[in-house]
């Protein structure tokens, strides 16, 4: 599955076009390397997502084409989540 589609389906990012823009801006990493929107995601991959004021790392657990909003969080597991208040940021 493409990384931009995974980000949208899992609801980490609300819109696929926004996910594409963020990928192409270099704010998404796949297993520690910068990822383009068309990069393929597999179960077990580690994604780093750079928001405006926050950095989140997740592990991919499931690759479903469509899921309900209540089940979207089951597609990934949060490894780390840093906000501007923490020292890691």
LUMMI-977031 format. One record per atom (N, C-alpha, C): residue number from 1; residue in three letters; atom name; x, y, z. Coordinates in steps of 0.1 Angstrom, whole numbers, plus 5000, padded with zeros to 4 digits. Example, Ala and Ser with C-alpha at 12.3 -4.5 7.8 and 13.67 -1.06 7.14 Angstrom:
<zaros>
+------+------+------+------+-------+------+
! resi ! resn ! name ! east ! north !   up !
+------+------+------+------+-------+------+
!    1 !  ALA !    N ! 5132 !  4943 ! 5078 !
!    1 !  ALA !   CA ! 5123 !  4955 ! 5078 !
!    1 !  ALA !    C ! 5132 !  4967 ! 5078 !
!    2 !  SER !    N ! 5128 !  4978 ! 5071 !
!    2 !  SER !   CA ! 5137 !  4989 ! 5071 !
!    2 !  SER !    C ! 5129 !  5000 ! 5079 !
+------+------+------+------+-------+------+
</zaros>
This chain:
<zaros>
+------+------+------+------+-------+------+
! resi ! resn ! name ! east ! north !   up !
+------+------+------+------+-------+------+
!    1 !  UNK !    N ! 5009 !  4988 ! 5000 !
!    1 !  UNK !   CA ! 5000 !  5000 ! 5000 !
!    1 !  UNK !    C ! 5009 !  5012 ! 5000 !
!    2 !  UNK !    N ! 5005 !  5022 ! 4993 !
!    2 !  UNK !   CA ! 5013 !  5035 ! 4992 !
!    2 !  UNK !    C ! 5012 !  5042 ! 5006 !
!    3 !  UNK !    N ! 5023 !  5049 ! 5009 !
!    3 !  UNK !   CA ! 5023 !  5055 ! 5022 !
!    3 !  UNK !    C ! 5013 !  5066 ! 5024 !
!    4 !  UNK !    N ! 5010 !  5074 ! 5013 !
!    4 !  UNK !   CA ! 5000 !  5084 ! 5015 !
!    4 !  UNK !    C ! 4986 !  5078 ! 5017 !
!    5 !  UNK !    N ! 4983 !  5067 ! 5011 !
!    5 !  UNK !   CA ! 4970 !  5061 ! 5013 !
!    5 !  UNK !    C ! 4969 !  5055 ! 5027 !
!    6 !  UNK !    N ! 4980 !  5049 ! 5032 !
!    6 !  UNK !   CA ! 4980 !  5044 ! 5046 !
!    6 !  UNK !    C ! 4978 !  5055 ! 5056 !
!    7 !  UNK !    N ! 4984 !  5066 ! 5054 !
!    7 !  UNK !   CA ! 4983 !  5077 ! 5064 !
!    7 !  UNK !    C ! 4968 !  5082 ! 5064 !
!    8 !  UNK !    N ! 4962 !  5082 ! 5052 !
!    8 !  UNK !   CA ! 4948 !  5086 ! 5051 !
!    8 !  UNK !    C ! 4938 !  5076 ! 5057 !
!    9 !  UNK !    N ! 4940 !  5063 ! 5053 !
!    9 !  UNK !   CA ! 4931 !  5053 ! 5058 !
!    9 !  UNK !    C ! 4932 !  5051 ! 5073 !
!   10 !  UNK !    N ! 4944 !  5052 ! 5078 !
!   10 !  UNK !   CA ! 4946 !  5050 ! 5093 !
!   10 !  UNK !    C ! 4942 !  5062 ! 5101 !
!   11 !  UNK !    N ! 4939 !  5073 ! 5093 !
!   11 !  UNK !   CA ! 4935 !  5086 ! 5099 !
!   11 !  UNK !    C ! 4946 !  5092 ! 5107 !
!   12 !  UNK !    N ! 4958 !  5090 ! 5104 !
!   12 !  UNK !   CA ! 4970 !  5097 ! 5110 !
!   12 !  UNK !    C ! 4970 !  5111 ! 5104 !
!   13 !  UNK !    N ! 4966 !  5112 ! 5091 !
!   13 !  UNK !   CA ! 4964 !  5125 ! 5084 !
!   13 !  UNK !    C ! 4951 !  5124 ! 5078 !
!   14 !  UNK !    N ! 4943 !  5135 ! 5078 !
!   14 !  UNK !   CA ! 4929 !  5135 ! 5074 !
!   14 !  UNK !    C ! 4927 !  5133 ! 5059 !
!   15 !  UNK !    N ! 4935 !  5140 ! 5051 !
!   15 !  UNK !   CA ! 4933 !  5139 ! 5036 !
!   15 !  UNK !    C ! 4945 !  5134 ! 5029 !
!   16 !  UNK !    N ! 4943 !  5126 ! 5018 !
!   16 !  UNK !   CA ! 4954 !  5120 ! 5011 !
!   16 !  UNK !    C ! 4962 !  5131 ! 5004 !
!   17 !  UNK !    N ! 4956 !  5142 ! 4999 !
!   17 !  UNK !   CA ! 4964 !  5152 ! 4993 !
!   17 !  UNK !    C ! 4973 !  5159 ! 5003 !
!   18 !  UNK !    N ! 4969 !  5160 ! 5015 !
!   18 !  UNK !   CA ! 4978 !  5166 ! 5026 !
!   18 !  UNK !    C ! 4989 !  5156 ! 5029 !
!   19 !  UNK !    N ! 4986 !  5143 ! 5029 !
!   19 !  UNK !   CA ! 4996 !  5133 ! 5031 !
!   19 !  UNK !    C ! 5006 !  5133 ! 5020 !
!   20 !  UNK !    N ! 5002 !  5135 ! 5008 !
!   20 !  UNK !   CA ! 5011 !  5136 ! 4996 !
!   20 !  UNK !    C ! 5021 !  5148 ! 4998 !
!   21 !  UNK !    N ! 5015 !  5159 ! 5002 !
!   21 !  UNK !   CA ! 5023 !  5172 ! 5003 !
!   21 !  UNK !    C ! 5033 !  5170 ! 5014 !
!   22 !  UNK !    N ! 5029 !  5164 ! 5026 !
!   22 !  UNK !   CA ! 5038 !  5162 ! 5037 !
!   22 !  UNK !    C ! 5049 !  5153 ! 5033 !
!   23 !  UNK !    N ! 5046 !  5142 ! 5026 !
!   23 !  UNK !   CA ! 5056 !  5132 ! 5021 !
!   23 !  UNK !    C ! 5066 !  5139 ! 5012 !
!   24 !  UNK !    N ! 5061 !  5146 ! 5003 !
!   24 !  UNK !   CA ! 5070 !  5153 ! 4993 !
!   24 !  UNK !    C ! 5078 !  5164 ! 4999 !
!   25 !  UNK !    N ! 5074 !  5169 ! 5011 !
!   25 !  UNK !   CA ! 5082 !  5180 ! 5018 !
!   25 !  UNK !    C ! 5092 !  5173 ! 5027 !
!   26 !  UNK !    N ! 5093 !  5160 ! 5027 !
!   26 !  UNK !   CA ! 5103 !  5153 ! 5035 !
!   26 !  UNK !    C ! 5100 !  5152 ! 5050 !
!   27 !  UNK !    N ! 5088 !  5153 ! 5054 !
!   27 !  UNK !   CA ! 5084 !  5152 ! 5068 !
!   27 !  UNK !    C ! 5079 !  5139 ! 5072 !
!   28 !  UNK !    N ! 5080 !  5129 ! 5063 !
!   28 !  UNK !   CA ! 5076 !  5115 ! 5066 !
!   28 !  UNK !    C ! 5088 !  5106 ! 5064 !
!   29 !  UNK !    N ! 5091 !  5098 ! 5074 !
!   29 !  UNK !   CA ! 5102 !  5088 ! 5072 !
!   29 !  UNK !    C ! 5097 !  5074 ! 5072 !
!   30 !  UNK !    N ! 5103 !  5065 ! 5065 !
!   30 !  UNK !   CA ! 5099 !  5051 ! 5064 !
!   30 !  UNK !    C ! 5112 !  5043 ! 5068 !
!   31 !  UNK !    N ! 5111 !  5037 ! 5080 !
!   31 !  UNK !   CA ! 5123 !  5030 ! 5085 !
!   31 !  UNK !    C ! 5135 !  5038 ! 5086 !
!   32 !  UNK !    N ! 5134 !  5051 ! 5090 !
!   32 !  UNK !   CA ! 5145 !  5060 ! 5092 !
!   32 !  UNK !    C ! 5149 !  5068 ! 5080 !
!   33 !  UNK !    N ! 5143 !  5065 ! 5068 !
!   33 !  UNK !   CA ! 5147 !  5072 ! 5056 !
!   33 !  UNK !    C ! 5136 !  5081 ! 5051 !
!   34 !  UNK !    N ! 5139 !  5092 ! 5045 !
!   34 !  UNK !   CA ! 5128 !  5100 ! 5039 !
!   34 !  UNK !    C ! 5120 !  5092 ! 5029 !
!   35 !  UNK !    N ! 5106 !  5094 ! 5029 !
!   35 !  UNK !   CA ! 5097 !  5087 ! 5020 !
!   35 !  UNK !    C ! 5090 !  5096 ! 5011 !
!   36 !  UNK !    N ! 5088 !  5092 ! 4999 !
!   36 !  UNK !   CA ! 5079 !  5099 ! 4990 !
!   36 !  UNK !    C ! 5065 !  5093 ! 4991 !
!   37 !  UNK !    N ! 5055 !  5100 ! 4985 !
!   37 !  UNK !   CA ! 5041 !  5096 ! 4986 !
!   37 !  UNK !    C ! 5039 !  5082 ! 4981 !
!   38 !  UNK !    N ! 5046 !  5078 ! 4971 !
!   38 !  UNK !   CA ! 5044 !  5065 ! 4964 !
!   38 !  UNK !    C ! 5052 !  5053 ! 4970 !
!   39 !  UNK !    N ! 5059 !  5056 ! 4981 !
!   39 !  UNK !   CA ! 5067 !  5045 ! 4988 !
!   39 !  UNK !    C ! 5057 !  5035 ! 4993 !
!   40 !  UNK !    N ! 5061 !  5022 ! 4992 !
!   40 !  UNK !   CA ! 5053 !  5011 ! 4996 !
!   40 !  UNK !    C ! 5055 !  5008 ! 5011 !
!   41 !  UNK !    N ! 5044 !  5006 ! 5018 !
!   41 !  UNK !   CA ! 5044 !  5003 ! 5033 !
!   41 !  UNK !    C ! 5041 !  4989 ! 5035 !
!   42 !  UNK !    N ! 5048 !  4982 ! 5044 !
!   42 !  UNK !   CA ! 5045 !  4968 ! 5047 !
!   42 !  UNK !    C ! 5043 !  4967 ! 5062 !
!   43 !  UNK !    N ! 5036 !  4956 ! 5066 !
!   43 !  UNK !   CA ! 5034 !  4954 ! 5081 !
!   43 !  UNK !    C ! 5048 !  4953 ! 5087 !
!   44 !  UNK !    N ! 5050 !  4960 ! 5099 !
!   44 !  UNK !   CA ! 5062 !  4960 ! 5106 !
!   44 !  UNK !    C ! 5071 !  4972 ! 5103 !
!   45 !  UNK !    N ! 5068 !  4980 ! 5093 !
!   45 !  UNK !   CA ! 5075 !  4992 ! 5090 !
!   45 !  UNK !    C ! 5073 !  5002 ! 5101 !
!   46 !  UNK !    N ! 5083 !  5011 ! 5103 !
!   46 !  UNK !   CA ! 5083 !  5022 ! 5112 !
!   46 !  UNK !    C ! 5081 !  5035 ! 5105 !
!   47 !  UNK !    N ! 5071 !  5042 ! 5107 !
!   47 !  UNK !   CA ! 5069 !  5055 ! 5101 !
!   47 !  UNK !    C ! 5071 !  5066 ! 5111 !
!   48 !  UNK !    N ! 5078 !  5077 ! 5106 !
!   48 !  UNK !   CA ! 5080 !  5089 ! 5114 !
!   48 !  UNK !    C ! 5072 !  5100 ! 5107 !
!   49 !  UNK !    N ! 5063 !  5106 ! 5115 !
!   49 !  UNK !   CA ! 5055 !  5117 ! 5110 !
!   49 !  UNK !    C ! 5058 !  5130 ! 5116 !
!   50 !  UNK !    N ! 5062 !  5140 ! 5109 !
!   50 !  UNK !   CA ! 5065 !  5153 ! 5114 !
!   50 !  UNK !    C ! 5054 !  5163 ! 5112 !
!   51 !  UNK !    N ! 5047 !  5166 ! 5122 !
!   51 !  UNK !   CA ! 5036 !  5176 ! 5122 !
!   51 !  UNK !    C ! 5043 !  5189 ! 5124 !
!   52 !  UNK !    N ! 5035 !  5200 ! 5124 !
!   52 !  UNK !   CA ! 5040 !  5213 ! 5126 !
!   52 !  UNK !    C ! 5048 !  5215 ! 5139 !
!   53 !  UNK !    N ! 5042 !  5210 ! 5150 !
!   53 !  UNK !   CA ! 5049 !  5212 ! 5163 !
!   53 !  UNK !    C ! 5050 !  5198 ! 5170 !
!   54 !  UNK !    N ! 5050 !  5187 ! 5163 !
!   54 !  UNK !   CA ! 5050 !  5174 ! 5170 !
!   54 !  UNK !    C ! 5056 !  5164 ! 5161 !
!   55 !  UNK !    N ! 5062 !  5154 ! 5167 !
!   55 !  UNK !   CA ! 5068 !  5143 ! 5159 !
!   55 !  UNK !    C ! 5063 !  5130 ! 5165 !
!   56 !  UNK !    N ! 5058 !  5121 ! 5156 !
!   56 !  UNK !   CA ! 5052 !  5108 ! 5161 !
!   56 !  UNK !    C ! 5059 !  5097 ! 5153 !
!   57 !  UNK !    N ! 5062 !  5086 ! 5160 !
!   57 !  UNK !   CA ! 5066 !  5074 ! 5153 !
!   57 !  UNK !    C ! 5056 !  5063 ! 5156 !
!   58 !  UNK !    N ! 5053 !  5056 ! 5145 !
!   58 !  UNK !   CA ! 5043 !  5045 ! 5146 !
!   58 !  UNK !    C ! 5048 !  5032 ! 5139 !
!   59 !  UNK !    N ! 5044 !  5021 ! 5144 !
!   59 !  UNK !   CA ! 5047 !  5008 ! 5137 !
!   59 !  UNK !    C ! 5034 !  5004 ! 5130 !
!   60 !  UNK !    N ! 5035 !  5000 ! 5117 !
!   60 !  UNK !   CA ! 5024 !  4995 ! 5109 !
!   60 !  UNK !    C ! 5020 !  4981 ! 5114 !
!   61 !  UNK !    N ! 5007 !  4979 ! 5117 !
!   61 !  UNK !   CA ! 5003 !  4966 ! 5122 !
!   61 !  UNK !    C ! 4993 !  4959 ! 5112 !
!   62 !  UNK !    N ! 4987 !  4967 ! 5103 !
!   62 !  UNK !   CA ! 4977 !  4962 ! 5094 !
!   62 !  UNK !    C ! 4976 !  4971 ! 5082 !
!   63 !  UNK !    N ! 4973 !  4965 ! 5070 !
!   63 !  UNK !   CA ! 4972 !  4972 ! 5058 !
!   63 !  UNK !    C ! 4958 !  4969 ! 5052 !
!   64 !  UNK !    N ! 4948 !  4975 ! 5057 !
!   64 !  UNK !   CA ! 4934 !  4974 ! 5051 !
!   64 !  UNK !    C ! 4931 !  4985 ! 5042 !
!   65 !  UNK !    N ! 4924 !  4982 ! 5031 !
!   65 !  UNK !   CA ! 4921 !  4993 ! 5021 !
!   65 !  UNK !    C ! 4911 !  5002 ! 5027 !
!   66 !  UNK !    N ! 4901 !  4997 ! 5034 !
!   66 !  UNK !   CA ! 4891 !  5006 ! 5041 !
!   66 !  UNK !    C ! 4889 !  5001 ! 5055 !
!   67 !  UNK !    N ! 4887 !  5010 ! 5064 !
!   67 !  UNK !   CA ! 4883 !  5006 ! 5078 !
!   67 !  UNK !    C ! 4874 !  5017 ! 5084 !
!   68 !  UNK !    N ! 4866 !  5013 ! 5093 !
!   68 !  UNK !   CA ! 4858 !  5023 ! 5101 !
!   68 !  UNK !    C ! 4867 !  5032 ! 5109 !
!   69 !  UNK !    N ! 4861 !  5043 ! 5112 !
!   69 !  UNK !   CA ! 4869 !  5053 ! 5120 !
!   69 !  UNK !    C ! 4873 !  5047 ! 5134 !
!   70 !  UNK !    N ! 4864 !  5039 ! 5140 !
!   70 !  UNK !   CA ! 4867 !  5033 ! 5153 !
!   70 !  UNK !    C ! 4878 !  5022 ! 5152 !
!   71 !  UNK !    N ! 4880 !  5016 ! 5140 !
!   71 !  UNK !   CA ! 4890 !  5006 ! 5139 !
!   71 !  UNK !    C ! 4903 !  5011 ! 5133 !
!   72 !  UNK !    N ! 4904 !  5024 ! 5129 !
!   72 !  UNK !   CA ! 4916 !  5029 ! 5123 !
!   72 !  UNK !    C ! 4928 !  5029 ! 5132 !
!   73 !  UNK !    N ! 4926 !  5031 ! 5145 !
!   73 !  UNK !   CA ! 4938 !  5031 ! 5154 !
!   73 !  UNK !    C ! 4944 !  5017 ! 5156 !
!   74 !  UNK !    N ! 4937 !  5006 ! 5151 !
!   74 !  UNK !   CA ! 4942 !  4993 ! 5152 !
!   74 !  UNK !    C ! 4952 !  4990 ! 5141 !
!   75 !  UNK !    N ! 4953 !  4999 ! 5131 !
!   75 !  UNK !   CA ! 4962 !  4997 ! 5120 !
!   75 !  UNK !    C ! 4977 !  5000 ! 5124 !
!   76 !  UNK !    N ! 4979 !  5007 ! 5135 !
!   76 !  UNK !   CA ! 4992 !  5011 ! 5139 !
!   76 !  UNK !    C ! 4993 !  5012 ! 5154 !
!   77 !  UNK !    N ! 5006 !  5011 ! 5159 !
!   77 !  UNK !   CA ! 5009 !  5013 ! 5173 !
!   77 !  UNK !    C ! 5018 !  5024 ! 5174 !
!   78 !  UNK !    N ! 5015 !  5033 ! 5183 !
!   78 !  UNK !   CA ! 5024 !  5045 ! 5186 !
!   78 !  UNK !    C ! 5036 !  5041 ! 5194 !
!   79 !  UNK !    N ! 5048 !  5044 ! 5188 !
!   79 !  UNK !   CA ! 5060 !  5040 ! 5195 !
!   79 !  UNK !    C ! 5065 !  5052 ! 5203 !
!   80 !  UNK !    N ! 5065 !  5064 ! 5197 !
!   80 !  UNK !   CA ! 5068 !  5076 ! 5204 !
!   80 !  UNK !    C ! 5060 !  5088 ! 5199 !
!   81 !  UNK !    N ! 5058 !  5097 ! 5208 !
!   81 !  UNK !   CA ! 5050 !  5109 ! 5204 !
!   81 !  UNK !    C ! 5056 !  5121 ! 5212 !
!   82 !  UNK !    N ! 5063 !  5130 ! 5205 !
!   82 !  UNK !   CA ! 5069 !  5141 ! 5212 !
!   82 !  UNK !    C ! 5062 !  5154 ! 5209 !
!   83 !  UNK !    N ! 5060 !  5162 ! 5219 !
!   83 !  UNK !   CA ! 5053 !  5175 ! 5217 !
!   83 !  UNK !    C ! 5063 !  5186 ! 5220 !
!   84 !  UNK !    N ! 5060 !  5198 ! 5218 !
!   84 !  UNK !   CA ! 5069 !  5209 ! 5221 !
!   84 !  UNK !    C ! 5072 !  5211 ! 5236 !
!   85 !  UNK !    N ! 5064 !  5205 ! 5244 !
!   85 !  UNK !   CA ! 5066 !  5206 ! 5259 !
!   85 !  UNK !    C ! 5077 !  5197 ! 5263 !
!   86 !  UNK !    N ! 5080 !  5186 ! 5256 !
!   86 !  UNK !   CA ! 5090 !  5176 ! 5260 !
!   86 !  UNK !    C ! 5104 !  5181 ! 5256 !
!   87 !  UNK !    N ! 5114 !  5175 ! 5262 !
!   87 !  UNK !   CA ! 5128 !  5179 ! 5259 !
!   87 !  UNK !    C ! 5133 !  5173 ! 5246 !
!   88 !  UNK !    N ! 5126 !  5163 ! 5240 !
!   88 !  UNK !   CA ! 5130 !  5156 ! 5228 !
!   88 !  UNK !    C ! 5128 !  5165 ! 5216 !
!   89 !  UNK !    N ! 5119 !  5174 ! 5216 !
!   89 !  UNK !   CA ! 5115 !  5181 ! 5204 !
!   89 !  UNK !    C ! 5125 !  5191 ! 5200 !
+------+------+------+------+-------+------+
</zaros>
